[in-house]
Amino acid sequence: MKKILPIIFSLVVSNTLLAQTDAICIYEITKNKINIEINEKDNSTTRNAKNLLNEAIEIAETFTYTLKFNENESIFSKNRSMGNEAQSSYIIPIAEALVGKGIYYQNKVKNENIQQVQGSIGLFLIKSSFLTDWEFTNETKKIGKYNCYKAIKKCNLCDTAEEIWFTPEIAAPFGPLGYSGLPGLILEIKKKTITLRLASIEFKPKNIVIKKPTKGKVVGIDEFKKISDDFRSQMKQ
């Protein structure tokens, strides 16, 4: 593990850290600078796949997400879209999958991460532990008014994330899409095609009530992956 930057420790213990423990955060989606252009060598299948992906990314850019947290818990979910979902209903699940599907609940006291996800194979509660053992880099940048630091972790959950940026200036170990356990709020997650970034945060003086998802079959990450793989194999037969 890389050595944790001394400045991170100084920020964490500093009296300048925001004292609020309750907040409502809005995250927005932006498209990354990647090349998904159709070229002459592409066959019809590749062309259709690229067109589908580009359309899904455009729809994903219209999504917004809300993260609510109090001292011990957080919950993250997609907000209702304002666009014409009926017109592009077959693309929306693909667009959602580019970001992350379902409702994400975190509890730092119980060391608990839960993803509630609805799919063709039913409703599931995917349980895992609170993420720890992050590696810190020397990279820093500003997101809004906050000084942020880049963190890296390899795990089942993190395989699709390329960059994680957090700020110790907001002392909450939570983040979008089940990412957690850092010494500050996660403000940005960069994936291959899209980036999820904090757009606004509103601190609340009173305790925000977080409702834990309880409906669905309880499974672990590996068990859910096996169930999904088996279902896809059966569909191909």
C-alpha positions as a Python dict, from the first residue, in 0.01 Angstrom:
ca = {
    (1, 'M'): (0, 0, 0),
    (2, 'K'): (126, 346, -84),
    (3, 'K'): (209, 575, 203),
    (4, 'I'): (-84, 793, 303),
    (5, 'L'): (-8, 1157, 241),
    (6, 'P'): (64, 1350, 562),
    (7, 'I'): (-159, 1631, 443),
    (8, 'I'): (-459, 1396, 447),
    (9, 'F'): (-404, 1322, 815),
    (10, 'S'): (-365, 1690, 889),
    (11, 'L'): (-688, 1770, 713),
    (12, 'V'): (-877, 1493, 888),
    (13, 'V'): (-784, 1614, 1236),
    (14, 'S'): (-799, 1982, 1150),
    (15, 'N'): (-1057, 2203, 1315),
    (16, 'T'): (-1135, 2344, 973),
    (17, 'L'): (-1319, 2025, 875),
    (18, 'L'): (-1689, 2078, 825),
    (19, 'A'): (-1867, 1983, 1145),
    (20, 'Q'): (-2196, 1888, 979),
    (21, 'T'): (-2271, 1517, 976),
    (22, 'D'): (-2595, 1529, 776),
    (23, 'A'): (-2629, 1633, 413),
    (24, 'I'): (-2809, 1581, 83),
    (25, 'C'): (-2581, 1559, -222),
    (26, 'I'): (-2675, 1574, -589),
    (27, 'Y'): (-2448, 1403, -844),
    (28, 'E'): (-2451, 1450, -1221),
    (29, 'I'): (-2316, 1248, -1513),
    (30, 'T'): (-2075, 1365, -1783),
    (31, 'K'): (-1941, 1174, -2082),
    (32, 'N'): (-1570, 1094, -2082),
    (33, 'K'): (-1350, 1177, -2379),
    (34, 'I'): (-1340, 836, -2540),
    (35, 'N'): (-1351, 724, -2902),
    (36, 'I'): (-1667, 532, -2989),
    (37, 'E'): (-1681, 657, -3346),
    (38, 'I'): (-1800, 429, -3623),
    (39, 'N'): (-1541, 362, -3889),
    (40, 'E'): (-1539, 193, -4229),
    (41, 'K'): (-1394, -133, -4096),
    (42, 'D'): (-1683, -188, -3855),
    (43, 'N'): (-1931, -458, -3950),
    (44, 'S'): (-2306, -412, -3896),
    (45, 'T'): (-2297, -573, -3549),
    (46, 'T'): (-2019, -343, -3431),
    (47, 'R'): (-2193, -39, -3581),
    (48, 'N'): (-2517, -122, -3403),
    (49, 'A'): (-2334, -180, -3075),
    (50, 'K'): (-2153, 155, -3098),
    (51, 'N'): (-2474, 338, -3187),
    (52, 'L'): (-2647, 175, -2892),
    (53, 'L'): (-2365, 267, -2655),
    (54, 'N'): (-2352, 628, -2775),
    (55, 'E'): (-2728, 662, -2732),
    (56, 'A'): (-2707, 509, -2384),
    (57, 'I'): (-2433, 753, -2283),
    (58, 'E'): (-2641, 1048, -2406),
    (59, 'I'): (-2934, 930, -2195),
    (60, 'A'): (-2709, 870, -1893),
    (61, 'E'): (-2599, 1234, -1913),
    (62, 'T'): (-2958, 1335, -1833),
    (63, 'F'): (-2958, 1133, -1508),
    (64, 'T'): (-2906, 1282, -1164),
    (65, 'Y'): (-2850, 1094, -838),
    (66, 'T'): (-2900, 1175, -471),
    (67, 'L'): (-2678, 1071, -180),
    (68, 'K'): (-2822, 1132, 168),
    (69, 'F'): (-2615, 1070, 479),
    (70, 'N'): (-2620, 1117, 853),
    (71, 'E'): (-2350, 1036, 1108),
    (72, 'N'): (-2374, 657, 1060),
    (73, 'E'): (-2570, 578, 744),
    (74, 'S'): (-2611, 679, 382),
    (75, 'I'): (-2836, 596, 88),
    (76, 'F'): (-2776, 661, -282),
    (77, 'S'): (-3026, 632, -568),
    (78, 'K'): (-3117, 765, -912),
    (79, 'N'): (-3363, 1052, -930),
    (80, 'R'): (-3670, 1033, -1148),
    (81, 'S'): (-3583, 1143, -1502),
    (82, 'M'): (-3764, 1435, -1663),
    (83, 'G'): (-3719, 1316, -2021),
    (84, 'N'): (-3943, 1100, -2238),
    (85, 'E'): (-3859, 760, -2094),
    (86, 'A'): (-4125, 583, -2302),
    (87, 'Q'): (-3949, 689, -2622),
    (88, 'S'): (-3618, 531, -2520),
    (89, 'S'): (-3730, 272, -2265),
    (90, 'Y'): (-3520, -5, -2420),
    (91, 'I'): (-3204, 208, -2386),
    (92, 'I'): (-3261, 328, -2030),
    (93, 'P'): (-3156, -2, -1860),
    (94, 'I'): (-2831, 10, -2059),
    (95, 'A'): (-2774, 372, -1961),
    (96, 'E'): (-2844, 288, -1595),
    (97, 'A'): (-2602, -4, -1610),
    (98, 'L'): (-2325, 229, -1733),
    (99, 'V'): (-2354, 415, -1402),
    (100, 'G'): (-2483, 156, -1154),
    (101, 'K'): (-2827, 10, -1096),
    (102, 'G'): (-3042, 10, -786),
    (103, 'I'): (-3034, 162, -439),
    (104, 'Y'): (-2712, 165, -236),
    (105, 'Y'): (-2722, 167, 143),
    (106, 'Q'): (-2421, 203, 377),
    (107, 'N'): (-2385, 168, 755),
    (108, 'K'): (-2041, 236, 901),
    (109, 'V'): (-2133, 117, 1253),
    (110, 'K'): (-2253, -224, 1129),
    (111, 'N'): (-1980, -242, 861),
    (112, 'E'): (-2250, -295, 600),
    (113, 'N'): (-2300, -220, 231),
    (114, 'I'): (-2626, -320, 63),
    (115, 'Q'): (-2724, -282, -302),
    (116, 'Q'): (-3092, -337, -376),
    (117, 'V'): (-3129, -420, -744),
    (118, 'Q'): (-3427, -525, -954),
    (119, 'G'): (-3369, -728, -1268),
    (120, 'S'): (-3511, -997, -1491),
    (121, 'I'): (-3418, -1258, -1232),
    (122, 'G'): (-3592, -1083, -942),
    (123, 'L'): (-3529, -839, -659),
    (124, 'F'): (-3203, -882, -466),
    (125, 'L'): (-3023, -735, -166),
    (126, 'I'): (-2652, -770, -242),
    (127, 'K'): (-2461, -750, 85),
    (128, 'S'): (-2093, -673, 137),
    (129, 'S'): (-1867, -513, 397),
    (130, 'F'): (-1776, -147, 435),
    (131, 'L'): (-1478, -84, 205),
    (132, 'T'): (-1137, -31, 368),
    (133, 'D'): (-765, -55, 281),
    (134, 'W'): (-761, 214, 15),
    (135, 'E'): (-438, 324, -149),
    (136, 'F'): (-368, 695, -178),
    (137, 'T'): (-182, 866, -463),
    (138, 'N'): (-5, 1202, -481),
    (139, 'E'): (-265, 1334, -723),
    (140, 'T'): (-487, 1621, -611),
    (141, 'K'): (-741, 1849, -775),
    (142, 'K'): (-1028, 2085, -695),
    (143, 'I'): (-1389, 1977, -735),
    (144, 'G'): (-1599, 2284, -678),
    (145, 'K'): (-1447, 2453, -371),
    (146, 'Y'): (-1313, 2130, -219),
    (147, 'N'): (-957, 1999, -226),
    (148, 'C'): (-974, 1637, -340),
    (149, 'Y'): (-740, 1339, -339),
    (150, 'K'): (-728, 1036, -564),
    (151, 'A'): (-770, 690, -410),
    (152, 'I'): (-731, 343, -559),
    (153, 'K'): (-868, 6, -454),
    (154, 'K'): (-900, -329, -628),
    (155, 'C'): (-1201, -536, -525),
    (156, 'N'): (-1513, -696, -674),
    (157, 'L'): (-1703, -369, -641),
    (158, 'C'): (-1423, -144, -766),
    (159, 'D'): (-1333, -325, -1087),
    (160, 'T'): (-1544, -89, -1298),
    (161, 'A'): (-1415, 233, -1139),
    (162, 'E'): (-1105, 396, -1284),
    (163, 'E'): (-1069, 694, -1049),
    (164, 'I'): (-1209, 777, -707),
    (165, 'W'): (-1177, 1133, -574),
    (166, 'F'): (-1264, 1229, -216),
    (167, 'T'): (-1232, 1534, 9),
    (168, 'P'): (-1127, 1518, 375),
    (169, 'E'): (-1289, 1860, 411),
    (170, 'I'): (-1625, 1683, 448),
    (171, 'A'): (-1575, 1424, 721),
    (172, 'A'): (-1818, 1158, 597),
    (173, 'P'): (-1687, 813, 493),
    (174, 'F'): (-1961, 767, 231),
    (175, 'G'): (-1997, 791, -143),
    (176, 'P'): (-2201, 695, -450),
    (177, 'L'): (-2252, 340, -577),
    (178, 'G'): (-2148, 168, -254),
    (179, 'Y'): (-1800, 318, -239),
    (180, 'S'): (-1705, 397, 120),
    (181, 'G'): (-1445, 390, 395),
    (182, 'L'): (-1234, 687, 290),
    (183, 'P'): (-1138, 972, 528),
    (184, 'G'): (-1385, 1205, 357),
    (185, 'L'): (-1681, 1222, 121),
    (186, 'I'): (-1637, 1081, -230),
    (187, 'L'): (-1708, 1361, -480),
    (188, 'E'): (-1622, 1192, -808),
    (189, 'I'): (-1612, 845, -960),
    (190, 'K'): (-1471, 807, -1310),
    (191, 'K'): (-1563, 498, -1508),
    (192, 'K'): (-1465, 401, -1860),
    (193, 'T'): (-1738, 591, -2043),
    (194, 'I'): (-1887, 830, -1785),
    (195, 'T'): (-1796, 1032, -1476),
    (196, 'L'): (-2023, 1075, -1174),
    (197, 'R'): (-1947, 1407, -1002),
    (198, 'L'): (-2091, 1608, -713),
    (199, 'A'): (-2302, 1897, -839),
    (200, 'S'): (-2432, 2034, -510),
    (201, 'I'): (-2443, 1961, -137),
    (202, 'E'): (-2685, 2091, 124),
    (203, 'F'): (-2598, 2042, 490),
    (204, 'K'): (-2886, 1981, 730),
    (205, 'P'): (-2898, 2088, 1096),
    (206, 'K'): (-3115, 1792, 1200),
    (207, 'N'): (-3065, 1418, 1173),
    (208, 'I'): (-3162, 1283, 830),
    (209, 'V'): (-3359, 961, 858),
    (210, 'I'): (-3217, 689, 631),
    (211, 'K'): (-3450, 404, 536),
    (212, 'K'): (-3261, 77, 492),
    (213, 'P'): (-3376, -139, 196),
    (214, 'T'): (-3524, -466, 327),
    (215, 'K'): (-3708, -623, 32),
    (216, 'G'): (-3533, -879, -186),
    (217, 'K'): (-3337, -1202, -169),
    (218, 'V'): (-3021, -1158, 38),
    (219, 'V'): (-2706, -1265, -148),
    (220, 'G'): (-2334, -1189, -152),
    (221, 'I'): (-2153, -1028, -446),
    (222, 'D'): (-2009, -1356, -574),
    (223, 'E'): (-2342, -1538, -537),
    (224, 'F'): (-2527, -1267, -729),
    (225, 'K'): (-2267, -1277, -1008),
    (226, 'K'): (-2311, -1655, -1038),
    (227, 'I'): (-2691, -1623, -1048),
    (228, 'S'): (-2664, -1357, -1320),
    (229, 'D'): (-2413, -1559, -1523),
    (230, 'D'): (-2629, -1872, -1502),
    (231, 'F'): (-2935, -1675, -1613),
    (232, 'R'): (-2751, -1532, -1917),
    (233, 'S'): (-2625, -1879, -2009),
    (234, 'Q'): (-2978, -2019, -1997),
    (235, 'M'): (-3107, -1734, -2216),
    (236, 'K'): (-2849, -1815, -2484),
    (237, 'Q'): (-2957, -2179, -2506),
}
